[in-house]
Amino acid sequence: MKDLLRITLSLVAIFVVAGMIMGITYKHTAPVRFAAEKKEKEEALKEMAPDALDPIKAAGTWSADNKTYEYYAATSNGKPVTYIASTAGKGYSSFIKMLVSLGTDLKIRDVKILGHEETPGLGDQVEDKLFLDQFKGKTLSQVVLVKKDTKENIQAISGATYSSRGVTNGVKDAVQQLIDKYGAGVKRTAQEVRK
Amino acid sequence: MSNHVSYWALFKNGVFGENPVFRLALSLCPAVAVTSGVKNGFLMGIAVLFVMTMTNVTVSILRNFISPKVRLPSYVFITATWVTVIDQVMAAYQRAVYKEMGLYIMLIVAFAIILSRAEMFASKNKLLPSFIDGVGMGVGFLLALVLLGVFREFLGKGSLWGFPILASKPLLIMIMPTGGFFAMGLIMGGLNWIDRKYFGGTGASSGGH
């Protein structure tokens, strides 16, 4: 009985002290971390649309798989130049968070990975420029993952097929969403130009 | 541990005599998982070096307080605390490094080598020797990971630290998990062979995971 008390006390003491250390660390680091993350997000948006002169503000939210994402219309002097959506795709061990930008011609301009928890050394290869650059200039129907050499579609990374699929699905959802929101308006503009 | 054992010998023991990966054969899972490139191996090694040293020091300080019957949960909790602290501090103040290393840090809680050093060494030794042992083992783990990374990345991708060296990829299988086991076996065998031939050693002990 005495032994039991000693064991319990020693464990509880360690847990309480450890919990306090973690709590204090969190209290002091969390605000710095959130501020840094917010700034990084703004910078990432700016990078997605370098030609947008106006500040980029969220135009609304959309959701997929019970998660909510934002979309943006980056403008220059009030005229849209790029549409951007935040999105995510389920990879091997996590949701891969991304930003996808679409030109006014509804072709993909850029894909940027914001964060993920894929396997180091395998899944994290989706961050490679070689893989992401494949998306540039593609239309929605071309965003299909294949396992062979391709110029038309997206080639999966060997050893990271699930992660590649996660990115591809996330991009597809975002492009679909942006076309639903802005596609009609763009087509109308094109028709007006033809008249 | 008597005072006659020099700290240098203690440090060398971690790096060579009882190298965590190649001699103790502990923490082989992460060693295979992250060494598809030199950079990954190096970053993981640095993170382990930190956590290893901190855990060893804490366990050594608390060695008379921790109840022997619940020592394992205590050790794991101490490790988890340091891992969490390092994770949070880096996430706030070292964003660039965190983006590269963040994935690895949380994995360290479950490393066999850290638990085993707490149990085998730090719980029985004073503060300074435990600190040296932690640093030695950490550096040993780091060097092993870099060695594996060099071997695998060079053969698998024809590059080192991400910089292309060969135009081709000589042995793609080396960056796959399968290749990790091949690389591990070959290097371990090579080191054992050198040890037997030149130093009269007996080779690696049986391992864990």
Interface residues (C-beta under 8 A of the other chain):
Chain A: D3 R6 I7 S10 L11 A13 I14 F15 A18 I21 M22 T25 Y26 T29 A30 V32 R33 A36 E40 E117 E118 T119 P120 G121 L122 D124 S158 G159
Chain B: A33 V34 T35 S36 G37 N40 M44 L62 F65 I66 S67 K69 V70 P73 S74 F77 I78 A80 T81 T84 V85 Q88 V89 A91 A92 Y93 R95 L103 Y104 L172 I175 M176
